[in-house]
Amino acid sequence: MRYVILGNGAAGISAAETLRSLDELSKITIISEENVPTYTKFLLPDYVGGRLTREKLFLRSTKNYEDNKINLMLNKKLDEIDVKNKCIKLACGTKVEYDKLLIATGAKPVIPKIDGLENSNYLTINSIADADIMRDKAAEGKSAVIIGGGLTGIETAYALKNLGMNTTIVERENSILPQHLDSMGSEIFINQVQKDGIKVLLSKNIISVTSGEEYLLEFSNGEKLNCHMLVIAIGTRPCLDIFEGTGIKCQRGILVNQYLESSVKDVYAAGDVAESPTYKSKGYISGYIWSNALTQGKYAAFNMAGQPNEFSSSKIVSSAIRLRDVPLISMGLVKPDEKDFEVIVEFDRESNMYKKIVLKDTKVKGMIFLGDVKTGNIIADYIRKDKDISDIKHLIFSESN
């Protein structure tokens, strides 16, 4: 059997190592566009900001691949996927044949349509190469604008601030971290971020970017802003162009069934590039992407090896969203819109402390802990295990509404 895996991130390495544990003899090949072994992508801002050395990012060495008899092909750009002949064609001219294929190519940064942006030397932070460039260009006393008020944008702003840059977050919406915080939480969070020396501009629509020695951003209301570094961090989306004409059905990502198999037999997908039929509810925070990519890679491997194993919403790893610069834990249903939920809140504006727990039928369904997260892990455990909280409910907060 010839297993080929496109992508060397969380899903790819998880699948490869699981396959090797299930099958000692078959050939396993990982093809990656990057030139380094697998690393922890969500820690890239920590590397940029100097909290983590480059070496600490890596999860595996080339020797790990060799010891597991995994053929690692680095710095290889995909040119074509020939599903009819079960062959991967690379830009360098090499052809790699497969019996079972896993697509785990992840996602690419979304670049907004802003006049002049395509001609400017903006930065993103989606790979270790991106992080290296950002570190090289960062300069103490210079200014950086980060477009996007999500997790990546905020952590990048703190990273650049740690390098001595004057950082500003520009967000198109009227709140920050809208998927993870309610309106009150967002307000308190912004207060904390600005207290830490990072500017936050909300409801700002950038209509043009002019670049030279500096960048000049123009907003729809006529205001302008100069900076020395421009970072785009508004989100990611799977890059699906290469799958056109293959018969692999895609919507936002590659559509897969409960076995993580695509519409084409023997072609599987896992991680950010995959769109699985999992249950999604309004108001819920999605599970942590890295953890779920690892899980999907593992389940895809079982199915590729002929050991059917269904992946469903119950297999999703329920993880809390955390930031490393601001005390924050957010998890589960944080914006309930139904009347039969009970919401318990504790708030102290002076200390920027905000706690919110969402309950239904004595079960914790969601939480926001901001400013004081000492007991956050305990509540998160109740969410993960769907435990009855009746025995400690009276100890949670002193105020409720």
Legacy VTK file of the C-alpha trace (Angstrom):
# vtk DataFile Version 3.0
C-alpha trace
ASCII
DATASET POLYDATA
POINTS 401 float
0.000 0.000 0.000
1.221 3.495 -0.866
-0.051 6.227 1.418
0.543 9.829 0.367
-0.199 12.802 2.616
-0.292 16.357 1.295
0.624 18.678 4.142
2.925 18.375 7.127
0.910 20.171 9.801
-1.080 18.766 12.709
-3.411 16.597 10.614
-0.646 15.379 8.316
1.838 14.264 10.966
-0.938 12.761 13.116
-2.156 10.697 10.163
1.328 9.581 9.150
2.316 8.388 12.608
-1.038 6.679 13.159
-0.709 4.918 9.810
2.740 3.706 10.741
1.443 2.322 14.042
-1.272 0.443 12.131
0.879 -0.672 9.213
4.594 -1.388 9.656
5.340 -2.236 6.030
3.508 0.108 3.660
5.154 3.181 2.158
4.160 6.513 3.710
5.052 9.791 2.002
4.438 13.320 3.238
4.681 16.136 0.682
5.062 19.657 2.055
5.464 23.059 0.410
7.470 24.222 3.432
11.157 23.450 3.876
11.105 22.412 7.549
9.671 19.517 9.608
6.360 19.936 11.393
6.068 22.709 13.968
3.488 24.314 16.261
1.863 26.936 14.068
-0.277 28.566 16.755
2.905 29.473 18.697
4.345 31.553 15.869
3.485 34.879 17.585
5.445 33.714 20.642
8.441 33.113 18.383
8.046 36.515 16.733
7.864 38.213 20.125
10.922 36.441 21.477
9.153 34.260 24.019
10.106 31.112 22.183
13.236 30.193 20.260
12.877 28.938 16.721
14.058 25.469 17.726
11.296 25.173 20.340
8.629 25.463 17.635
9.506 22.138 16.065
7.602 19.010 17.088
9.649 16.521 15.093
13.163 16.316 13.714
14.052 14.816 10.356
15.358 11.824 12.303
11.852 11.202 13.704
10.568 10.789 10.161
13.450 8.494 9.290
12.922 6.375 12.410
9.233 5.969 11.501
10.157 5.201 7.882
8.172 8.175 6.665
9.404 9.650 3.395
9.362 13.431 3.911
9.442 15.523 0.738
10.026 19.175 1.649
9.836 22.353 -0.415
7.635 20.688 -3.037
4.899 22.697 -4.705
1.833 20.828 -5.978
1.023 21.171 -9.650
-1.810 18.706 -10.242
-3.786 15.950 -8.538
-4.677 13.215 -11.022
-7.315 11.186 -9.186
-8.064 9.003 -12.205
-4.509 7.660 -12.333
-3.898 8.141 -8.593
-0.904 10.359 -9.106
0.398 13.615 -7.630
2.300 15.842 -10.024
4.749 18.325 -8.508
5.922 21.605 -10.016
9.477 20.234 -10.189
8.262 17.514 -12.579
8.272 14.639 -10.079
5.269 12.285 -10.017
4.207 10.468 -6.848
1.740 7.596 -7.155
-0.630 6.628 -4.353
-3.196 4.031 -3.351
-4.677 6.171 -0.574
-4.355 9.963 -0.457
-4.892 12.344 2.453
-5.222 16.044 1.744
-4.144 18.025 4.804
-2.916 21.220 3.181
-4.430 23.541 5.799
-5.605 27.052 4.976
-4.167 30.281 3.638
-4.661 33.828 4.972
-7.674 35.709 3.673
-6.545 38.928 1.991
-9.206 41.661 1.903
-9.992 43.561 -1.280
-8.515 46.966 -0.541
-7.383 49.342 -3.247
-3.586 49.307 -3.493
-3.081 46.429 -1.065
-2.000 43.966 -3.734
0.927 46.254 -4.626
2.086 46.760 -1.048
4.553 44.582 0.817
2.133 43.501 3.561
2.881 40.625 5.937
0.917 37.613 7.173
1.738 35.059 9.854
0.716 31.646 8.583
4.073 29.881 8.394
7.485 29.848 10.023
8.813 31.635 6.945
6.261 34.423 7.547
7.384 34.661 11.169
11.060 34.878 10.148
10.280 37.771 7.800
8.273 39.566 10.473
11.065 39.241 13.015
13.597 40.565 10.509
11.463 43.592 9.636
10.417 44.481 13.180
12.226 47.522 14.554
12.044 49.119 17.959
10.275 52.472 17.922
8.629 51.852 14.545
4.866 51.456 14.112
2.863 48.390 13.084
-0.787 48.093 12.084
-2.509 44.744 12.366
-5.696 44.434 10.336
-7.952 42.013 12.196
-9.053 41.757 15.814
-9.143 37.976 16.122
-6.866 35.709 18.119
-4.003 35.808 15.630
-4.215 39.572 15.192
-4.175 40.230 18.928
-1.301 37.856 19.660
0.691 39.324 16.760
0.094 42.823 18.127
1.466 41.776 21.517
4.415 40.019 19.880
5.425 43.130 17.950
4.881 45.288 21.023
7.287 43.007 22.902
9.857 43.871 20.228
9.426 47.568 20.979
7.044 48.466 18.163
4.076 50.806 18.525
1.149 48.570 17.588
-2.397 49.328 16.479
-5.186 46.823 15.822
-7.695 47.871 13.171
-10.999 45.981 13.239
-13.839 46.443 10.774
-16.495 45.293 13.247
-17.594 47.184 16.366
-16.132 44.644 18.786
-13.025 42.538 19.248
-12.932 38.725 19.372
-16.640 38.631 18.389
-16.692 34.818 18.284
-15.259 34.452 21.769
-16.618 37.398 23.753
-19.974 39.047 24.276
-20.327 42.845 24.122
-19.404 43.340 27.783
-16.422 41.007 27.527
-15.232 42.778 24.389
-15.394 46.180 26.075
-13.395 44.980 29.082
-10.900 43.175 26.884
-10.285 46.292 24.811
-9.702 48.283 27.987
-7.050 45.770 29.027
-5.362 45.714 25.617
-5.194 49.504 25.493
-3.928 49.591 29.080
-1.100 47.350 27.858
-0.161 49.990 25.292
-1.836 48.622 22.158
-4.233 50.907 20.299
-7.543 49.444 19.115
-9.571 51.067 16.333
-13.073 49.626 15.865
-15.604 50.035 13.036
-12.836 51.097 10.677
-13.207 50.253 7.008
-9.930 50.628 5.087
-10.578 51.687 1.490
-7.013 52.134 0.245
-3.377 51.428 1.039
-0.466 53.420 -0.384
3.035 52.081 0.215
6.459 53.654 -0.021
8.913 54.107 2.809
5.808 53.924 4.982
2.266 52.667 4.506
-0.625 55.109 4.320
-4.023 53.672 5.195
-7.156 55.605 4.270
-10.473 54.853 5.977
-13.974 55.251 4.583
-14.614 58.225 6.888
-11.655 60.101 5.407
-9.240 59.490 8.279
-5.693 58.370 7.490
-3.067 56.375 9.365
0.648 55.890 8.724
2.728 52.866 9.758
6.030 51.125 9.014
4.679 47.566 9.030
1.321 46.259 7.829
0.059 42.830 8.931
-3.066 41.115 7.576
-4.730 38.808 10.119
-8.441 38.675 9.328
-8.669 34.888 9.092
-7.854 31.931 6.879
-9.596 29.918 4.194
-8.675 26.631 2.451
-7.011 27.118 -0.907
-9.090 24.962 -3.238
-7.936 26.015 -6.716
-5.843 22.886 -7.279
-8.886 20.639 -6.779
-10.871 22.161 -9.654
-11.663 19.572 -12.302
-10.687 16.632 -10.110
-14.213 15.682 -9.094
-13.381 16.370 -5.449
-16.433 18.252 -4.201
-15.771 21.428 -2.263
-17.733 24.180 -0.603
-15.837 26.233 1.944
-13.487 23.249 2.225
-13.272 19.717 0.836
-16.531 17.948 1.656
-15.947 14.697 3.523
-18.228 12.046 4.999
-18.167 10.551 8.482
-15.059 8.576 7.507
-13.303 11.756 6.317
-13.372 10.470 2.742
-14.051 12.944 -0.040
-16.424 12.480 -2.970
-13.582 10.674 -4.764
-12.813 7.150 -3.600
-9.525 6.702 -1.704
-9.065 10.468 -1.316
-9.436 11.745 2.244
-9.148 15.173 3.857
-8.447 16.352 7.395
-7.687 19.549 9.267
-8.471 23.088 8.111
-8.948 22.048 4.497
-11.730 19.577 5.345
-15.407 20.384 5.794
-16.997 17.582 7.786
-20.713 17.088 8.545
-20.275 17.990 12.211
-22.934 19.654 14.295
-22.668 23.413 14.571
-24.807 25.638 16.767
-25.218 29.375 16.728
-23.356 31.073 19.526
-20.865 28.259 20.131
-17.128 28.675 19.802
-15.590 26.082 17.517
-13.137 23.678 19.144
-9.472 24.537 18.985
-8.339 24.031 15.397
-4.964 22.419 16.200
-6.461 19.816 18.543
-9.181 18.893 16.083
-6.716 18.637 13.209
-4.730 16.097 15.237
-7.912 14.129 15.925
-9.077 14.218 12.314
-5.671 13.077 11.098
-5.813 10.105 13.428
-9.319 9.076 12.330
-8.465 9.540 8.658
-5.507 7.197 9.116
-7.690 4.439 10.581
-10.069 4.689 7.642
-7.275 4.802 5.072
-5.816 1.653 6.654
-9.110 -0.187 6.218
-10.217 0.064 9.838
-13.528 1.993 9.625
-13.813 4.603 12.359
-16.460 7.307 12.197
-15.535 10.884 12.962
-18.436 12.909 14.324
-19.083 16.021 16.397
-18.678 13.927 19.554
-15.040 13.329 18.594
-14.277 17.044 18.472
-11.885 18.041 21.203
-13.619 20.712 23.244
-10.857 23.138 24.104
-10.869 26.529 25.739
-9.731 29.556 23.771
-6.843 31.212 25.580
-4.536 34.146 25.071
-1.017 34.210 26.443
-0.854 37.972 27.045
-4.260 38.661 28.577
-5.870 36.372 31.198
-8.754 34.983 29.115
-10.555 31.665 28.815
-13.560 31.399 26.515
-15.332 28.159 25.726
-18.618 26.718 24.491
-21.821 28.748 24.197
-20.984 32.333 25.106
-23.917 34.144 23.472
-27.099 32.195 24.241
-30.156 33.482 22.401
-32.705 31.147 23.955
-34.700 32.004 27.065
-34.202 28.675 28.841
-30.508 29.326 29.513
-29.352 30.673 32.859
-26.534 33.197 32.828
-24.393 33.897 35.900
-22.152 36.967 35.783
-19.526 38.607 37.987
-18.033 41.931 36.924
-15.511 44.407 38.348
-14.748 47.296 35.998
-11.882 48.680 38.079
-9.868 45.464 37.837
-11.041 44.589 34.292
-12.473 41.321 35.669
-15.445 39.665 33.964
-16.801 36.174 34.497
-19.774 34.643 32.727
-21.150 31.122 32.901
-24.005 29.839 30.735
-26.079 27.030 32.270
-28.874 24.797 31.048
-30.480 22.059 33.122
-27.656 22.126 35.726
-25.024 21.681 32.996
-22.428 24.298 32.041
-22.703 25.098 28.333
-20.290 28.012 28.047
-17.967 30.368 29.870
-15.995 33.587 29.644
-13.318 34.237 32.266
-11.472 37.508 31.699
-8.968 39.101 34.066
-9.248 36.343 36.669
-8.913 32.800 35.317
-7.846 30.953 38.485
-10.932 28.703 38.554
-11.413 28.684 34.790
-9.947 25.216 34.268
-12.411 23.738 36.766
-15.408 25.172 34.900
-13.922 24.161 31.542
-13.705 20.591 32.800
-17.440 20.659 33.609
-18.116 21.681 30.010
-15.868 19.016 28.493
-17.322 16.218 30.611
-20.915 17.506 30.565
-20.960 17.235 34.355
-23.802 18.324 36.637
-22.724 21.455 38.490
-25.478 21.487 41.131
-23.077 20.596 43.933
-20.885 23.689 43.464
-23.262 26.099 41.736
-23.764 28.153 44.912
-19.992 28.679 45.123
-19.470 29.994 41.591
-20.291 33.705 41.827
-21.958 35.962 44.316
-24.025 37.824 41.733
-26.275 36.536 38.969
-28.747 37.856 36.473
LINES 1 402
401 0 1 2 3 4 5 6 7 8 9 10 11 12 13 14 15 16 17 18 19 20 21 22 23 24 25 26 27 28 29 30 31 32 33 34 35 36 37 38 39 40 41 42 43 44 45 46 47 48 49 50 51 52 53 54 55 56 57 58 59 60 61 62 63 64 65 66 67 68 69 70 71 72 73 74 75 76 77 78 79 80 81 82 83 84 85 86 87 88 89 90 91 92 93 94 95 96 97 98 99 100 101 102 103 104 105 106 107 108 109 110 111 112 113 114 115 116 117 118 119 120 121 122 123 124 125 126 127 128 129 130 131 132 133 134 135 136 137 138 139 140 141 142 143 144 145 146 147 148 149 150 151 152 153 154 155 156 157 158 159 160 161 162 163 164 165 166 167 168 169 170 171 172 173 174 175 176 177 178 179 180 181 182 183 184 185 186 187 188 189 190 191 192 193 194 195 196 197 198 199 200 201 202 203 204 205 206 207 208 209 210 211 212 213 214 215 216 217 218 219 220 221 222 223 224 225 226 227 228 229 230 231 232 233 234 235 236 237 238 239 240 241 242 243 244 245 246 247 248 249 250 251 252 253 254 255 256 257 258 259 260 261 262 263 264 265 266 267 268 269 270 271 272 273 274 275 276 277 278 279 280 281 282 283 284 285 286 287 288 289 290 291 292 293 294 295 296 297 298 299 300 301 302 303 304 305 306 307 308 309 310 311 312 313 314 315 316 317 318 319 320 321 322 323 324 325 326 327 328 329 330 331 332 333 334 335 336 337 338 339 340 341 342 343 344 345 346 347 348 349 350 351 352 353 354 355 356 357 358 359 360 361 362 363 364 365 366 367 368 369 370 371 372 373 374 375 376 377 378 379 380 381 382 383 384 385 386 387 388 389 390 391 392 393 394 395 396 397 398 399 400
